[in-house]
């Protein structure tokens, strides 16, 4: 009796493997990406854009020559798969050691 049950289970498993119709893995709906320029970057806000990409707003901590710290605003725009489209740091003039800018939220304006 055990042999018959075992044989039925094996036949059922083999029969279910004959068709690949439902074996499509599909497109991944999530991904993990790291965006860090070697400094202490802190993500403050992320939102999906109208073109299905993602805009990430962060604060970039920079250690100056005199070992003081200053902060800049960093924006990263990605496509729908997380690939970087562009990234900018504001202000981009790093000679401004007194600039301490931190961002907390972002609003996409309709085009």
C-alpha positions as CSV (number, residue, x, y, z in Angstrom):
1,X,0.0,0.0,0.0
2,X,2.9,2.4,0.9
3,X,4.5,1.7,-2.5
4,X,1.3,2.7,-4.3
5,X,0.9,5.9,-2.4
6,X,4.6,6.7,-3.0
7,X,4.3,5.9,-6.7
8,X,1.2,8.2,-7.0
9,X,3.0,11.1,-5.3
10,X,6.0,10.7,-7.6
11,X,3.8,10.5,-10.7
12,X,1.8,13.6,-9.6
13,X,4.9,15.6,-9.1
14,X,6.4,14.6,-12.4
15,X,3.1,15.4,-14.2
16,X,3.0,18.8,-12.6
17,X,6.5,19.6,-13.8
18,X,5.7,18.9,-17.5
19,X,4.0,22.2,-18.1
20,X,5.9,25.6,-17.7
21,X,2.8,27.6,-18.4
22,X,2.5,29.0,-14.9
23,X,6.3,29.1,-14.2
24,X,6.9,32.7,-15.3
25,X,8.7,34.5,-12.6
26,X,7.5,37.9,-13.8
27,X,9.1,41.3,-13.2
28,X,10.5,42.1,-9.8
29,X,8.3,44.7,-8.0
30,X,11.0,45.8,-5.5
31,X,14.7,46.4,-5.5
32,X,17.4,47.6,-3.2
33,X,19.9,50.2,-4.2
34,X,22.6,52.1,-2.1
35,X,23.3,55.7,-2.9
36,X,26.3,57.0,-1.0
37,X,29.1,59.2,-2.1
38,X,31.5,58.2,0.6
39,X,30.3,60.7,3.1
40,X,27.6,60.5,5.7
41,X,24.6,60.9,3.5
42,X,21.2,60.6,5.3
43,X,18.0,60.1,3.3
44,X,15.2,62.4,4.5
45,X,12.5,61.7,2.0
46,X,11.7,59.5,-1.0
47,X,8.7,59.6,-3.3
48,X,7.6,58.1,-6.6
49,X,7.5,60.6,-9.5
50,X,5.0,60.9,-12.2
51,X,7.2,59.0,-14.6
52,X,7.4,56.0,-12.2
53,X,10.9,56.9,-11.1
54,X,11.9,57.8,-7.6
55,X,13.2,61.2,-6.2
56,X,15.3,60.9,-3.1
57,X,16.0,63.9,-0.9
58,X,18.9,63.7,1.5
59,X,21.4,65.6,3.7
60,X,25.1,65.3,2.9
61,X,27.5,65.8,5.8
62,X,30.9,67.1,4.7
63,X,33.9,67.4,7.0
64,X,35.8,70.6,6.1
65,X,39.6,71.2,6.1
66,X,39.4,72.7,9.6
67,X,37.5,69.5,10.7
68,X,34.2,71.3,11.1
69,X,31.1,69.8,9.6
70,X,28.8,71.4,7.1
71,X,25.6,70.1,5.5
72,X,24.3,70.2,1.9
73,X,21.1,69.2,0.3
74,X,21.4,66.1,-2.0
75,X,18.8,65.1,-4.6
76,X,18.9,61.8,-6.5
77,X,16.5,61.0,-9.4
78,X,16.2,57.4,-10.5
79,X,14.2,55.6,-13.2
80,X,11.6,53.0,-12.3
81,X,14.3,50.3,-11.8
82,X,16.4,52.3,-9.4
83,X,19.1,53.3,-11.9
84,X,20.4,56.8,-11.3
85,X,19.2,59.4,-13.8
86,X,20.9,62.3,-12.2
87,X,22.1,63.6,-8.8
88,X,22.9,67.0,-7.5
89,X,24.2,68.6,-4.3
90,X,23.1,72.1,-3.4
91,X,25.0,74.4,-3.0
92,X,27.5,72.8,-5.3
93,X,30.2,75.3,-4.3
94,X,32.1,73.5,-1.5
95,X,34.1,76.6,-0.6
96,X,31.0,77.8,1.3
97,X,32.0,76.3,4.7
98,X,29.4,78.2,6.5
99,X,26.5,76.7,4.5
100,X,24.5,74.4,6.7
101,X,21.4,73.3,4.7
102,X,19.2,70.4,5.6
103,X,16.0,69.4,3.8
104,X,13.1,67.5,5.2
105,X,10.4,67.3,2.5
106,X,9.9,67.6,-1.2
107,X,7.0,68.5,-3.6
108,X,6.9,67.6,-7.2
109,X,5.2,70.4,-9.3
110,X,3.1,69.3,-12.3
111,X,4.7,70.0,-15.6
